[in-house]
Amino acid sequence: MPLASTATRHVKTLKAFGHDIPIYLPSEVDQMQKFVRETGRFHEEELLIALCARLPETPTVVDVGANIGNHTLFFGRVLDAQVISIEPVPDAFDILEKNVALNGLEDQIERHQLALGRSAGRGHIVDLTASNLGFARVEETDQGSVEISTLDALIQARHVDLLKVDVRGQGDRVLEGGLSTIERCKPLIVAEASCREELNRIEQLLWPLGYQKAERFGASGAYLFRTCLERAQDSRSYTRRILDSVAEQLPATTGLYAGLSTSVENDAALRATVTSLLPQVDGLFVHLHGVKEVPEYLHRMDKVTCVLCEDPIQPGDAGRFWGLDHIDNAIYLACSDDYLYPTDYALRMVQELAQTEGKGIVCVDGILLQYPASPADIKRAKSRFRPTDPLVRRRRIHVPATSSCGFHTGTVNLKMADHTAGDSAEEWLVTYAEQHGIARYAIPRPATWLQPLRAENADTQRRRTASAATDTGAQDGEASALRDLLPISLANQGADALIVLCDLERDGKIISALDSLRPGTRDPIVFILCDEITEKLRAMIAQHRSCWEVHLLSRHQPCPDDCRTLLARETIQLEYHKSVNGRMQLAEMTEDLRSWLATPLQ
């Protein structure tokens, strides 16, 4: 349903999470529309980002009380979700339809102009006000013009990952009409409660199905409910409940363990880290180096196993993996006393690992390299997914930081006897992963999910100083190892991919060019055609928020073999963008450029 040309002045384009998302906002007085227009952000964005971190890839979302499509567009465009949107108010539904059409999501978003309740019937709309379309509700009456259905009847046998309910005081009725769906799918549930009585009714409905209230968002009274792992009548341990909840997606798993490497000189940080991790795991392995005895408080903790190493430098952070010598067919979380880990850390890491069927490595902090890579600039030529930044969708990466990574030991079978002195933990892990074809992923999470500890890691500081003075050879070795990593696009041979070739008018315009680039996919392969590959250009790209796989091409040199190999793949799509006044514009590629891209090195 395209918009009439006279209505385009009411379209606001949101630049959100790497997408340009147009949204039709015709009302000057409706509260939600005013907020989106004035801020250029999605309404309840904090809630939406938090939900991303808890949903699987390409989820199915039911948006009950979709209003003008604020949440629906976010789920459809940012998460690539299949969305079932329900909105009974004609004015709001009309805007929802236009917004779905504006974004080309007609086949991805299923729309229903009806209300949901505890049973089928009819109703009419009351409390409709122009200043807040979301304030309206449906009151049951036999002669009403609005159809009322039930969630169970609408969903039938389909699976649901997230159920969002915002129906102005009638959330319990919607949930009551969907109890079979909820019991079968166990979706995350976000329900708005306008008063304590309504919240109590919702809790009473969901508690027998294993749900608990987990979090409240904003002033609107949106509550997140999730299935509860901690039921008093269940004799299983907390970790066993976690593992059993994803047992069908993982190989046989004996337990859930964590390991960290530290110095007791960082005692306050170590205490905080251990305290945050211990309730979430079956055992914690602590590698203590540069010390002669185990601190007394660690001795008193039954689930903590320590090993002493008097060498203050070696094996360094690789000591995080020494616990692997003592477990089999388990999930292992490598950690650091640089962070305070949230109470759902183990749960989320296991859930993300389950999405790889236990065949991948997942992490919070990680990097993507730039190509071509060389030892001289490998430390700088990268894009980093920092642990304190939000990430709305999982991303393939090259190097997982071992301060926050997890894997199944049936897939990653490192043993300390195989560690080479001077190798960092990251180098050791990523070399093993490359040799065994193991994919690495940065997982979705809200901002500051991991809380950095203010106490400086004295061990890390000491090893950094010693390394700078005496261990430059080890640094060069790590750089060489990273240099040999294949681009993710080459390692992932079977996948479809989009190459975006960016032809710069001037190398100094790279930031504005990348800012204007909207590839339409979260993992594009970006070729940057520049005059000269310099350290300054690499540094500017590494600082950009996009975090894409980047290949630098000098227009004065032959096209590298890796790039020609990518272009020759049948599953590759190619878009050519030319920079004009610092902004990338889709353009037609010249025959000379096509010939240059196809010419092999001599």
C-alpha positions in Angstrom: 0.0 0.0 0.0 2.2 2.9 -1.2 1.9 6.3 0.3 0.5 9.1 -1.7 3.1 11.7 -2.7 1.3 14.3 -0.6 1.8 12.2 2.5 5.6 11.8 2.3 6.2 14.9 4.4 4.9 12.8 7.4 7.6 10.1 6.9 10.6 10.1 9.3 13.6 8.0 8.5 15.1 6.4 11.6 18.9 5.6 11.3 18.9 2.7 13.7 21.3 -0.2 14.1 22.8 0.1 10.6 19.4 0.5 8.9 17.5 3.4 7.4 13.9 2.7 8.5 11.1 5.0 7.2 8.1 5.4 9.5 4.9 7.1 8.6 3.8 9.6 11.4 0.8 11.6 10.3 -0.4 12.8 13.7 1.0 15.9 15.3 -0.5 15.1 18.7 -0.3 11.4 19.3 2.3 10.8 22.0 4.2 7.9 20.4 4.4 9.5 17.0 5.6 12.8 18.6 8.3 10.9 20.5 9.6 9.1 17.4 9.5 12.2 15.2 11.3 14.4 17.8 14.0 11.9 18.9 14.6 9.9 15.7 14.4 6.8 17.9 12.1 3.9 18.4 9.7 4.2 21.3 10.8 1.9 24.2 14.1 1.3 22.5 15.7 0.2 25.8 13.2 -2.6 26.0 13.6 -3.6 22.4 17.4 -3.8 22.7 17.1 -5.9 25.9 14.8 -8.3 24.1 17.2 -8.8 21.2 19.8 -10.3 23.6 17.3 -13.0 24.6 15.9 -14.0 21.3 17.1 -16.7 18.8 18.1 -16.0 15.2 15.1 -15.0 13.0 12.5 -15.3 15.8 8.8 -15.4 15.5 7.2 -12.5 17.4 3.6 -11.8 18.2 2.8 -8.1 18.7 -0.5 -7.7 20.4 -1.6 -4.1 20.5 0.8 -3.2 17.6 -0.4 0.4 17.4 1.2 2.2 14.4 3.9 -0.5 14.1 6.8 0.9 16.2 7.7 -2.5 17.7 6.7 -4.4 14.6 9.1 -2.5 12.4 11.9 -2.9 14.8 11.4 -6.7 15.0 11.0 -7.0 11.2 13.8 -4.7 10.0 16.4 -5.0 12.8 15.9 -8.6 13.8 14.6 -10.0 10.5 11.8 -11.6 12.5 8.6 -13.1 11.3 6.0 -10.9 13.0 2.3 -11.4 13.7 0.8 -8.0 14.4 -2.6 -7.5 16.0 -4.2 -4.0 16.2 -8.0 -3.4 16.4 -8.1 0.4 16.2 -8.8 1.4 12.6 -6.7 4.6 12.6 -3.7 2.9 14.1 -4.1 -0.2 11.9 -4.1 2.0 8.8 -0.8 3.6 9.8 0.6 0.1 10.6 -0.3 -1.1 7.1 1.4 2.0 5.6 4.5 1.4 7.6 4.8 -2.2 6.7 4.4 -1.2 3.0 7.0 1.6 3.3 9.6 -1.0 4.5 8.6 -3.7 2.0 7.7 -6.1 4.8 4.3 -7.3 3.5 5.5 -11.0 3.2 7.3 -10.9 6.5 4.7 -9.3 8.7 1.2 -10.8 9.1 -1.4 -8.2 10.1 -4.7 -8.7 11.7 -7.3 -5.9 12.4 -8.9 -7.5 15.4 -8.7 -7.8 19.2 -7.6 -10.8 21.3 -9.4 -11.9 24.5 -10.1 -14.9 26.6 -12.7 -16.2 24.1 -14.1 -15.3 20.6 -16.7 -12.6 20.4 -17.4 -9.0 19.4 -16.6 -5.7 20.9 -16.3 -1.9 20.3 -13.5 0.5 20.9 -13.7 2.9 23.9 -11.4 5.6 25.3 -10.1 6.5 21.9 -8.2 9.8 21.9 -6.2 11.5 19.2 -3.4 12.4 21.7 -2.7 8.7 22.5 -4.0 6.0 20.1 -2.5 3.4 22.5 -4.9 4.4 25.2 -7.9 2.9 23.4 -9.2 -0.5 24.5 -11.9 -3.0 23.3 -15.0 -3.5 25.4 -16.9 -6.7 24.8 -20.5 -6.4 23.4 -22.5 -8.7 21.2 -23.2 -6.0 18.6 -19.7 -4.6 18.4 -17.9 -3.9 15.1 -14.6 -5.3 16.3 -13.9 -9.0 16.0 -12.4 -10.6 19.1 -10.4 -13.8 18.7 -8.0 -15.8 21.0 -4.3 -16.1 20.7 -4.6 -19.9 20.6 -7.0 -19.7 17.6 -4.8 -17.3 15.8 -1.5 -19.0 16.3 -2.7 -22.6 16.1 0.3 -24.9 15.8 2.9 -22.3 15.0 5.9 -21.6 17.3 6.3 -18.3 19.1 9.5 -16.9 20.5 8.2 -13.6 21.9 4.8 -12.5 22.9 4.4 -8.8 23.5 1.0 -7.6 24.9 0.0 -4.0 25.3 -3.8 -3.8 25.4 -4.6 -1.2 28.1 -5.7 -3.1 31.1 -6.7 -6.3 29.4 -3.4 -8.2 29.2 -4.7 -11.0 31.5 -7.6 -11.7 29.0 -5.2 -12.0 26.1 -2.9 -14.3 28.0 -5.8 -16.4 29.3 -6.9 -16.9 25.6 -3.4 -18.1 24.8 -2.5 -20.5 27.6 -2.1 -23.5 25.3 0.3 -21.6 23.0 2.2 -20.3 26.0 2.5 -23.7 27.6 3.6 -25.3 24.3 6.1 -22.6 23.1 7.3 -21.1 26.4 7.9 -17.7 24.7 9.4 -14.7 26.4 6.5 -12.5 27.4 6.4 -8.7 27.6 3.1 -7.5 29.1 2.2 -4.0 30.1 0.2 -3.7 33.3 -1.6 -0.4 34.0 -2.1 -1.1 37.8 -1.0 -3.5 40.5 -4.2 -5.5 40.3 -3.6 -6.2 36.6 0.0 -7.2 37.2 -1.2 -9.6 40.0 -3.7 -11.2 37.6 -1.0 -11.7 35.0 1.4 -13.2 37.5 -1.3 -15.6 38.8 -1.9 -16.8 35.2 1.8 -17.3 34.3 3.2 -18.7 37.5 1.6 -22.2 37.1 3.3 -22.3 33.6 6.7 -21.8 35.1 7.1 -18.0 34.6 8.5 -15.4 36.8 8.6 -11.6 36.5 12.2 -10.8 35.5 12.5 -7.1 34.8 10.5 -3.8 34.4 11.2 -1.3 31.7 10.5 2.4 31.7 7.6 4.3 33.3 4.9 2.6 31.1 4.8 -0.6 33.2 6.2 -3.1 30.7 7.2 -6.3 32.5 9.4 -9.1 31.1 8.3 -12.6 32.1 10.4 -15.6 31.4 10.3 -19.3 32.3 11.8 -19.8 35.7 14.7 -22.2 36.2 14.5 -22.0 40.0 11.5 -23.9 41.2 11.5 -25.0 44.8 9.8 -28.4 44.0 12.6 -29.2 41.4 15.5 -31.1 42.9 17.8 -30.5 40.0 20.7 -28.0 40.4 20.5 -24.6 38.7 23.1 -25.6 36.2 21.3 -28.8 35.3 18.1 -26.9 34.7 20.0 -24.6 32.3 21.5 -27.6 30.4 18.3 -29.5 30.4 16.5 -26.6 28.9 18.7 -26.8 25.7 19.5 -30.5 25.9 18.0 -31.2 22.4 20.3 -28.6 20.8 23.6 -29.7 22.4 25.7 -32.9 22.5 25.6 -34.8 25.8 26.9 -32.4 28.4 28.2 -33.4 31.8 28.3 -30.0 33.4 28.9 -26.2 33.2 32.3 -24.9 34.4 34.3 -21.6 34.3 38.0 -20.8 34.5 40.0 -17.7 35.0 43.7 -16.7 35.4 44.6 -14.0 37.9 47.0 -12.7 40.5 45.9 -12.2 44.1 47.4 -8.7 44.0 44.0 -7.9 42.3 42.3 -9.3 45.3 39.1 -7.1 45.4 38.4 -7.7 41.7 39.0 -11.4 42.1 36.6 -11.7 45.0 33.9 -9.8 43.1 34.4 -11.9 39.9 34.3 -15.3 41.8 31.2 -14.2 43.8 29.4 -13.3 40.6 30.3 -16.6 38.8 30.2 -19.2 41.5 26.3 -19.6 41.8 26.1 -20.1 38.0 28.5 -23.0 37.5 29.3 -26.5 38.7 32.9 -25.6 39.3 35.4 -22.7 38.9 39.0 -23.3 38.1 41.3 -20.4 39.2 44.9 -20.2 37.9 47.0 -18.2 40.3 50.4 -17.0 39.1 53.1 -15.1 40.7 52.0 -16.3 44.2 53.0 -19.1 46.6 49.7 -19.9 48.4 46.0 -19.9 47.8 44.0 -17.2 49.5 42.1 -18.5 52.5 38.7 -17.3 51.2 39.2 -19.4 48.0 40.1 -22.4 50.2 36.6 -22.2 51.8 34.7 -22.3 48.5 33.8 -25.9 47.7 33.3 -25.4 44.0 36.6 -23.6 43.5 39.8 -25.5 42.4 43.0 -23.6 42.3 46.5 -24.2 40.9 49.6 -22.2 41.7 52.2 -20.9 39.3 55.1 -18.8 40.6 56.0 -17.5 37.1 54.4 -14.0 36.9 54.4 -14.0 33.1 53.6 -17.5 31.7 51.2 -19.0 30.8 49.4 -15.6 31.2 45.8 -15.5 30.2 46.1 -19.0 28.7 45.9 -20.2 32.3 42.1 -19.6 31.9 42.0 -22.9 30.1 43.8 -25.1 32.6 40.5 -26.5 33.9 40.0 -28.2 30.6 42.4 -30.9 31.7 39.9 -31.9 34.4 36.6 -32.1 32.5 35.1 -33.9 29.6 32.0 -33.2 27.4 31.1 -30.1 29.4 30.5 -26.4 28.6 33.5 -24.2 29.6 33.3 -20.4 30.1 36.7 -18.6 30.0 36.5 -15.5 32.2 38.5 -12.7 33.7 38.6 -10.7 36.9 38.3 -7.6 34.8 34.5 -8.0 34.9 31.5 -8.5 37.2 29.4 -11.1 35.5 25.6 -10.7 35.4 23.3 -13.3 37.1 22.1 -14.6 33.8 25.6 -14.8 32.2 25.9 -18.6 32.2 22.3 -19.0 31.0 22.7 -16.6 28.1 26.1 -18.1 27.0 24.6 -21.6 27.1 21.6 -20.5 25.1 23.7 -18.8 22.5 26.0 -21.8 22.3 22.9 -24.1 21.8 22.1 -22.1 18.7 25.3 -23.3 17.2 24.4 -26.9 18.3 27.6 -26.7 20.4 29.7 -26.5 17.3 30.8 -22.8 17.7 32.6 -20.5 20.1 30.5 -17.6 21.5 31.8 -14.5 23.2 30.9 -11.0 24.4 34.1 -9.2 23.3 35.7 -9.9 20.0 37.3 -8.5 16.8 37.0 -8.4 13.0 40.3 -8.0 11.1 40.9 -5.8 8.1 42.4 -7.1 5.0 45.1 -7.3 3.7 46.5 -7.9 7.2 50.2 -7.5 8.1 52.3 -7.9 11.3 53.0 -4.2 11.4 49.4 -3.0 11.8 47.5 -6.1 13.0 47.1 -4.6 16.5 45.2 -1.6 15.1 43.6 -2.9 11.9 40.5 -4.3 13.4 36.9 -3.5 14.4 35.9 -4.5 18.0 32.7 -5.6 19.5 33.3 -4.2 23.0 31.7 -5.9 26.0 30.2 -2.6 27.3 28.4 -1.8 23.9 25.0 -3.2 23.0 24.7 -5.7 20.1 21.3 -6.4 18.8 22.1 -9.5 16.6 24.9 -12.1 16.7 27.8 -11.5 14.4 30.5 -13.7 13.0 34.0 -12.6 14.2 37.6 -13.6 13.8 39.0 -13.4 17.3 37.0 -14.0 20.5 38.3 -12.4 23.6 38.9 -15.1 26.2 37.7 -12.8 29.0 34.2 -13.7 28.0 33.9 -16.7 25.8 32.3 -20.2 25.9 32.4 -23.5 24.1 31.6 -27.2 24.4 34.7 -29.2 25.2 33.6 -31.8 22.7 34.2 -29.2 20.1 37.2 -27.3 21.6 39.6 -29.7 23.2 42.5 -27.6 24.3 45.0 -29.0 26.8 47.6 -27.0 28.7 50.3 -29.4 27.6 49.8 -28.2 24.0 50.2 -24.5 24.9 53.3 -22.8 23.5 55.1 -20.4 25.8 54.5 -16.8 24.5 51.2 -17.6 22.8 48.3 -15.4 24.1 45.0 -17.1 25.1 43.3 -15.5 22.0 46.0 -16.7 19.6 45.9 -20.2 21.0 42.1 -20.4 20.8 41.7 -18.9 17.4 44.5 -21.0 15.9 42.8 -24.2 17.2 39.4 -22.9 15.8 40.9 -22.2 12.4 42.5 -25.7 12.2 39.2 -27.3 13.1 36.8 -25.1 11.2 35.0 -23.7 14.3 33.0 -20.6 13.8 33.2 -17.7 16.3 30.3 -15.4 17.2 29.8 -12.2 19.2 26.5 -12.6 21.0 23.7 -10.1 21.3 23.4 -8.2 24.6 22.3 -4.9 26.2 24.8 -2.2 27.0 27.1 -2.7 30.0 25.8 -6.3 30.4 29.3 -7.1 31.6 30.3 -4.6 34.3 34.0 -3.6 34.2 35.6 -3.6 37.6 37.3 -0.4 38.6 40.1 -2.2 40.4 43.0 -2.5 37.8 44.1 -6.0 37.1 47.6 -5.8 38.5 48.6 -9.1 36.8 47.6 -7.8 33.4 49.5 -4.6 34.0 52.6 -6.4 35.1 52.5 -8.8 32.1 51.9 -5.9 29.7 55.0 -4.1 31.1 57.1 -7.2 30.9 55.9 -8.0 27.4 56.7 -4.5 26.1 60.2 -4.8 27.5 61.2 -8.4 26.7 58.6 -10.1 24.7 58.3 -8.3 21.3 59.0 -11.6 19.6 55.8 -13.1 21.1 53.8 -10.1 19.9 55.2 -10.5 16.4 54.2 -14.2 16.6 50.7 -13.3 17.5 50.5 -10.8 14.7 51.7 -13.4 12.2 49.1 -15.9 13.4 46.3 -13.4 13.1 47.6 -12.3 9.7 47.1 -15.9 8.5 43.4 -16.0 9.4 41.1 -16.3 6.4 38.4 -13.7 5.9 35.2 -15.0 7.4 33.5 -14.8 3.9 36.1 -17.2 2.6 35.9 -19.5 5.6 32.1 -19.6 5.3 32.1 -21.0 1.8 28.5 -22.2 1.6 26.7 -19.0 2.6 25.2 -16.3 0.5 26.9 -13.0 0.9 26.7 -9.4 -0.2 29.8 -7.5 -1.4 29.5 -3.7 -1.2 32.2 -2.1 -3.3 32.8 1.4 -2.0 34.7 3.7 -4.5 36.1 6.6 -2.6 36.6 10.0 -4.2 39.1 10.9 -1.5 40.5 8.6 1.2 40.0 11.3 3.8 36.2 11.0 3.3 36.1 7.5 4.6 34.1 8.2 7.8 31.3 10.2 6.1 31.2 7.5 3.3 30.8 4.7 5.8 28.2 6.7 7.8 26.0 7.0 4.7 26.4 3.3 3.7 23.3 1.2 4.4 24.1 -2.3 3.1 20.7 -3.9 4.1 22.4 -6.9 5.7 24.2 -7.2 9.0 27.3 -9.0 7.7 28.3 -7.4 4.4 31.7 -7.8 2.9 32.9 -4.3 2.3 35.5 -3.6 -0.4 37.0 -0.1 -0.1 38.6 1.1 -3.3 41.1 3.8 -2.2 44.2 5.6 -3.5 46.6 4.2 -0.9 46.3 1.7 1.9 47.7 3.6 4.9 47.9 3.2 8.6 45.7 6.3 9.0 43.0 4.9 6.8 43.0 1.6 8.7 42.7 3.4 12.0 39.7 5.5 10.8 37.9 2.4 9.6 38.6 0.5 12.8 37.1 3.4 14.8 33.8 3.3 12.8 30.8 1.8 14.6 29.8 -0.5 11.7 32.2 -3.4 12.4 32.0 -5.1 9.0 34.5 -7.4 7.3 36.6 -4.8 5.3 39.0 -5.4 2.4 41.1 -2.5 1.4 41.9 -2.3 -2.4 44.4 0.2 -3.9 43.2 1.3 -7.3 46.8 1.5 -8.3 47.6 -2.2 -7.6 46.1 -5.4 -9.0 43.0 -6.8 -7.3 44.1 -9.3 -4.6 43.5 -13.0 -5.0 41.2 -13.2 -2.0 38.9 -10.6 -3.4 38.7 -12.2 -6.9 38.0 -15.5 -5.3 35.0 -14.0 -3.4 33.7 -12.3 -6.5 33.9 -15.6 -8.4 31.5 -17.4 -6.0 28.0 -18.1 -7.4 26.3 -17.1 -4.1 27.9 -13.6 -4.1 25.8 -10.5 -4.8 27.7 -7.3 -5.7 26.6 -3.7 -5.1 28.7 -0.8 -6.4 28.6 2.4 -4.5 30.5 5.6 -5.6 31.3 8.3 -3.1 30.0 11.8 -4.1 30.7 14.6 -1.7 31.5 12.2 1.0 28.3 10.1 0.6 28.0 6.7 -0.9 25.5 6.4 -3.8 24.4 3.3 -5.7 25.9 3.5 -9.2 26.6 1.5 -12.3 30.1 -0.2 -12.4 32.2 0.7 -15.5 33.6 -2.1 -17.7 37.1 -1.0 -16.8 36.5 -1.6 -13.1 34.8 -5.0 -13.8 37.9 -5.9 -15.8 40.3 -4.8 -13.0 38.4 -6.9 -10.5 38.6 -10.0 -12.7 42.2 -9.7 -13.7 44.5 -12.2 -11.9 47.8 -11.2 -10.3 50.8 -11.8 -12.6 
